[in-house]
């Protein structure tokens, strides 16, 4: 695959690497963006490799808590103008309400919403507003106490980032603090046991390659990698992260002090992982005028 200037720019923006290093990484990996990020990390050239996908699509995340169950749903639109539309916001709120009573996204699409399925409701809204929309995903937690939080709220219980947290013990005030932490820090999993084994193994192999670049003996390398993997787990798992409310404690330790056990969480951010071509608004209008 030919390496383009836009690919080099994207890699530089993602990793903080220099232009020539970014170009070499893409050349060495045949234009594979993720492989290029890993290549730069191996060589110690990536200063800020970002794990999360770029947020490029628009829309809203809505949350709803009912009877010990919390849900978050994401509905995407093409522009932020639609996300501010009252009819669109009402539809998203109604979909979140329907999500409380279903188990997954397919069941949600088929759920009844005022005499029509959720999927047909979204289709009708597309026809009304004239812009493409997608019911993309939902997440659900259950517990003795369930708390929700919206960051960058556009309306009640909906905005750019939605979090639901389930706890046993503790109270809603502590649950809200944990939800705010999750919104800010974006942990990959609740605990080490819930981390994706494939992700852990990939990170371990990457850290082995980085350590071997030092030229140290294999026994030393093993110890280096174990230390780095400990840090990786601490940074990736909610219970082991430093609590943003009190950085002297981990979230797990703060929960213990609060008499709570965090049993689950879900976090959705609008457009997470969706790529969308950037284009300035003036160019967009000019194209429309030209037909």
N, C-alpha and C positions, 0 to 999 in steps of 0.2 A: 504493500500500500504506500502511495506517495505521501510524504509528510508535508502538510500545508502550514502556512503561517498561522492560520486560525487554530490548528491543533497545537502548535508550539505555544501560542498565547494561552490557550486553555490549560495546558500543562503547567505553564509558569504561574498562572493565577491560582491553580490548585495546590502547587507545592512550594512556591517561592523560589524555585531554582532559577539559575541564570539562563539566558536565551540559548547559548550554545550547548549547555548541559541538557536543556529540555529537548533541543533538536536531536542531540546524540542519543538520548534515551528513547525517543520515538523511532529513530532509525534502527537502533539495536533491537527493538521489540516489534518491528514491523507495523508500527502505528497503533499498537494496542495500548490504550490510555492507562488502564489499570496496571498492566505489566510495566509500563514506563514509570509509573509512580513507584512501584516496587523496586525497579532498577535504580532509581534515584535514591531511594531510601537505603538500599544496599551499599551504594557508594558514598552515603553520608551527605548527599547533595540536596535532599528535600528538607526544607526548613519548616514546612507546615503542611505536611500531607494530610489532606482532609478525608475523613472516613465517610462522611455523609454526602449523599448526592446533592447536586445543586438544586435549589428551589427555583423552578422556572415557570411553572404553571400557576394560574390564579384560581380563586375560588374561596371556599370556607371549610373549616373544620367545626363541627358542632358536637357538644357533649350533652348527655342526659343521664341523670341518676334517679333510679326508682327501685324501691324495695330490695336494697342490698345488691343491686346490679348497676354497673356504670358502662356506658357505651360512648364511643367517639366515632364519628363518620366524616369522611372527606368527600365533598362534591366539588369538582373542578369546573371552571369556566375559562374562556379564552382571555378575558380581560378583567381587570380589577373593577371596572365600572359596573359590571354585572354583579360582582360580589357585594356591591353597595346597594343593589336594587332590592327594594322592600319585598317584592314578590319572590325573588330568588331566595332571600333570607328566610321567608316564611316556609318555602318548600324545604329548605335544608333543615329547619327546625322540626318540621313535620316528619321528615325522614329519620331524624335522630330519635324522635318519639317512637316510630315504628321499629327501630333497631333494637329497642329494649326487649322486644318480644320474639326475636329471632336469633338463630345461632351463627349465621354466617352471611356473607355478602350476597350469595345467590338467593338465599331465602329472603333477604331484605329486598332484593329487586322484585321478587314475586309477591311481597307483602301488600295487603290492601291499604290504600290511602284515599279515603273518601270515595270509594266506588271504583277506583282505578288502581292498577298495580303501581308500585313505586317507579318501576322502569318506564311505564307508560306516562306517568306524571312528569318525569324528567323529559321524555320525548315531546310532550305537549308544551313544556316550558321552553324547549329549544325552538319550537315553531312560533311561540309567542314573542320571545325576545330576539330571535334571529342569530343566536350565537351557540356554538357547540358546547355541550356540558356532559360531564361524566360522573356517575356515582362510582368512585374509584375503589374505596376500601372502608372497612369498619373494624373496630377492635372492641373487646368486651372484657370486663373483669367482674368478679363477684366476691363479696366478703361481708363481715359483720358491719363494718363501716366503710362506705365508699364515698370518696370526695373527688370533685372535678375542679379543673382550673383552666381558664382560657387566657392565653397571652396574646396581646395585640387585638383586643376584642373589637369586633365590628358591630355587634349587637349582643343582647343577652345570650350567654352560653354558646357563642360562636365567634371565631376569629381565625388567626393565622396558625396558632399552635393550640392543640387541645390535649389535656392529660386527664386520665382517670386513675385513681389509686385505691386499692383495697387494703384494709387493715383489720387486724384482730386486736381489740383493746385500743388504748389511746383515745383521742378525741378528734373532732373534725378540724380543730385549729392546727393540730400537729399534722394531720393529713394534708391540709392545704399547704403547709410549709414544704412537705415532701413533694407535693405536686408541682410547686413552683421550682423546686430544685430540679426535678425531672425535666421541666420545660427548658430550664437554662442549660443543663449539663448533658442531657440526652444520653443516658446510660444505654448500653446495648442489651443488658439483661439484668434480672434481679440479683442473681448470685452467680458464682463461678460454675455451679452445677447446671445452670440454665444457659450458659454461653454455648453457641454453636461450635461443636468440636472441630468442624472443618475450618472455621475462622481462627480458632485457637492454634490449630496445627499449622495453618498458613503463616500466622504471625511467628510461631516458633521457628519455622524453617527460614523465614526472612531474617529473624534475629540471629540465627546461626550463621547465615551468609555475611551479615554485617560484622559479627564478631570475628569471623575468620579473616576478614579484611585487615584485622589488626596484626595478624601473623603470630598471635600468641599460641601456646601449647593447647591441645585439645581439652585437657583437664581444666585449664583456666577458662577456656571458651564456654564449657558446660556451665561453670559457675556464673559467668557473665550472663549467659542466656537465662538461667533460672532467675537471676535477679531482675532482669528486664521483663520476663514473663510475669513475675509477681507484680511489677508496676503496671503492666498491661491489664492484668485482671483487676487490680485496684481501680484503675481509671475507667474500666469498661463496665463494671458492675455496680448497681445502685447501692447495695449494702456496704460496699467497701470504699465508696467515694467519700471525699471530704465534704461534709454538709455545708452548703452555701450559707446557711443561717448561722452556723457556728463551725468554722473550719478546723477547730481543735478536735472535733469529733467526726467519726465516720457517720454515715446515715444510719448504719446498723446500731452503732453505739447510742446515737441520739434517740432512736426508736426504743431502745431498751430503757433509757432514762425516762422516756415518756410513757412507759408501760404498754408499748404497742409492738405488734409484729406486722411487718409489711408483707402481705401475701401475694400481691401482684400489682402490675401497673401497665398502662398502655399510653403511648404518646404518638400523636399524628401531627405532622406539619404540612401545610398546604404545598403541594407540588413537589414534595421531597422525592428526589430521584428521577424527576421528569426533566428532560432536556427540551428547551424551547429556544429557537433562534431569536437573538436580540435584534431589534430593528427600531430605529428612532421613529417617534410618532409622526414627524413631518413627512418622512419617506412613505409611511403607511398611508397617510392622507393623500399624498401625491399619486400613489399607485391607484387608489380608489377613484380619484378624479379622472385619471387616464383610462379607467375601465379595464 
